[in-house]
Amino acid sequence: MRCNLLFLFVVGHCLELTPAQPNDPNKLPSSDGRRLFDSLMSGYNKLVRPVRNDTMSLDISLGIKLTQLIDVDEVDQVVQTNIWLRQEWNDYRLQWNPDEYGGMKTFQIPKDMLWIPDIVLYNNADGDYEITLKTKAVARWDGQIVWEPPAIYKMSLIVILVPSKRFGLNHYLG
């Protein structure tokens, strides 16, 4: 109890010493990042696909990193996984010259402000098709965008159980 009170006193005392930051983003001091954000996002329409001509296609790289196999339900044939879904594409509207912005070569932009690929898991067993975690995408000076949100997916798969009487592992060293 005594340690907790001392901790609260020290934290409370330190918080009083820090200067208050203004809540109005228009009153923040000018910086290269702020200028870059204003320049990139003025007139940007997230509803428009980032191609110069509507007849052009847009290449999107997709990668999935499995971080955890949460559950395998053999009866209902549902697998629940924790993944990172990496999506990468080029948005020509988000290009800049790093020399004009203090050498900044990357910039984080909230996903709600960007055009995002409409990619869904069709064999989703959960009914929730969207990634809801509010993560930021990283924009590179050449317009390359990388968005890698975490997601938990329940997907229906055909689970085949093969009975085995062997126990152990084979090891091959080379």
For each residue, the residues with C-beta under 8 A, 3 or more apart:
1: 4 5
2: 5 6
3: 6 7
4: 1 7 8
5: 1 2 8 9
6: 2 3 9 10
7: 3 4 10 11
8: 4 5 11 12
9: 5 6 12 13
10: 6 7 13 14
11: 7 8 14 15
12: 8 9 15 16
13: 9 10 16 17
14: 10 11 17 18
15: 11 12 18
16: 12 13
17: 13 14
18: 14 15
19:
20:
21:
22: 27 28
23:
24: 27 28
25: 28
26:
27: 22 24
28: 22 24 25 31 34
29:
30: 34 35
31: 28 34 35
32: 35 36 101 102 104
33: 36 37 101 104 107
34: 28 30 31 37 38
35: 30 31 32 38 39 101
36: 32 33 39 40 96 101 104 107
37: 33 34 40 41 107 109
38: 34 35 41 42
39: 35 36 42 96
40: 36 37 44 93 94 96 107 109 139
41: 37 38 44 109 113
42: 38 39
43:
44: 40 41 93 94 113
45: 48
46: 112 113 114 115 116
47: 115
48: 45 115
49: 54 58 115
50: 58 89 90 91 92 93 94 115
51: 54 56 57 58 92
52: 56 92
53: 56
54: 49 51
55:
56: 51 52 53
57: 51
58: 49 50 51 89 90
59: 89 90
60: 87 88 89 117 119
61: 86 87 88 89
62: 85 86 87 88 119
63: 85 86 88
64: 83 84 85 86
65: 83 84 86
66: 69 81 82 83
67: 82 83 84 150
68: 81 82
69: 66 72 79 80 81
70: 80 81 82 152
71: 78 79 80
72: 69 79 80 159
73: 76 77 78 79 80
74: 77 159 161
75:
76: 73 125 156
77: 73 74 156 157 158 159
78: 71 73 125 154 155 156 157
79: 69 71 72 73 154 155 157 159
80: 69 70 71 72 73 152 153 154
81: 66 68 69 70 152 153 155
82: 66 67 68 70 150 151 152
83: 64 65 66 67 150 151 152 153
84: 64 65 67 148 149 150 151
85: 62 63 64 119 131 148 149 150 151
86: 61 62 63 64 65 146 147 148
87: 60 61 62 116 117 119 146 147 148
88: 60 61 62 63 144 145 146 147
89: 50 58 59 60 61 117 144 145
90: 50 58 59 142 143 144 145
91: 50 94 114 115 139 143 145
92: 50 51 52 95 143
93: 40 44 50 143
94: 40 44 50 91 109 139 143 145
95: 92 141 142 143
96: 36 39 40 100 101 104 141
97: 100 101 141
98: 101 103 104 105 141
99: 103
100: 96 97
101: 32 33 35 36 96 97 98 104
102: 32
103: 98 99
104: 32 33 36 96 98 101 107 141
105: 98 140 141
106: 138 139 140 141
107: 33 36 37 40 104 138 139
108: 136 137 138 139
109: 37 40 41 94 113 114 136 137 138 139
110: 113 114 134 136 137
111: 114 116 134 135 136 137 147 149
112: 46 134
113: 41 44 46 109 110
114: 46 91 109 110 111 137 145 147
115: 46 47 48 49 50 91
116: 46 87 111 137 147
117: 60 87 89
118:
119: 60 62 85 87
120: 124 129 130
121: 124 129 153 155
122:
123: 155 156 157
124: 120 121 127 128 129 153 154 155 156
125: 76 78 154 155 156
126: 153 154
127: 124
128: 124 132
129: 120 121 124
130: 120
131: 85 149 151
132: 128
133: 149 150 151
134: 110 111 112
135: 111 147 148 149 150
136: 108 109 110 111
137: 108 109 110 111 114 116 145 146 147
138: 106 107 108 109 145 146 147
139: 40 91 94 106 107 108 109 143 144 145
140: 105 106 143 144 145 146
141: 95 96 97 98 104 105 106
142: 90 95
143: 90 91 92 93 94 95 139 140
144: 88 89 90 139 140
145: 88 89 90 91 94 114 137 138 139 140
146: 86 87 88 137 138 140
147: 86 87 88 111 114 116 135 137 138
148: 84 85 86 87 135
149: 84 85 111 131 133 135
150: 67 82 83 84 85 133 135
151: 82 83 84 85 131 133
152: 70 80 81 82 83
153: 80 81 83 121 124 126
154: 78 79 80 124 125 126
155: 78 79 81 121 123 124 125
156: 76 77 78 123 124 125
157: 77 78 79 123
158: 77
159: 72 74 77 79
160:
161: 74
162:
163:
164:
165:
166:
167:
168:
169:
170:
171:
172:
173:
174:
